[in-house]
Amino acid sequence: MTVINNARADVRTEERDDGKGGRNVTFVLEEQVASAITRPGSAANRAMRANFGVGQRLVKR
């Protein structure tokens, strides 16, 4: 398997035995996804708003 990371994003890999003689490889992009979701106007932020009705909370002062 080859992963090309042109964005230089931090990607963590986790590899486990699947119990059948094979391997399960998981690529974790947790920090990048969290950053994209919280960045106003990003594609991930727009998708969350459009598909799940998620929006920013207004702070009462």
JOURFEN-V254956 format. One line per field, one symbol per residue. burial: b if it has 16 or more other ideal C-beta (glycine too) atoms within 10 Angstrom, else e. A space follows every 50 residues. Layout:
burial->???
This chain:
burial->eeeeeeeeeeeeeeeeeeeeeeeeeeeeeeeeeeeeeeeeeeeebeebee eeeeeeeeeee
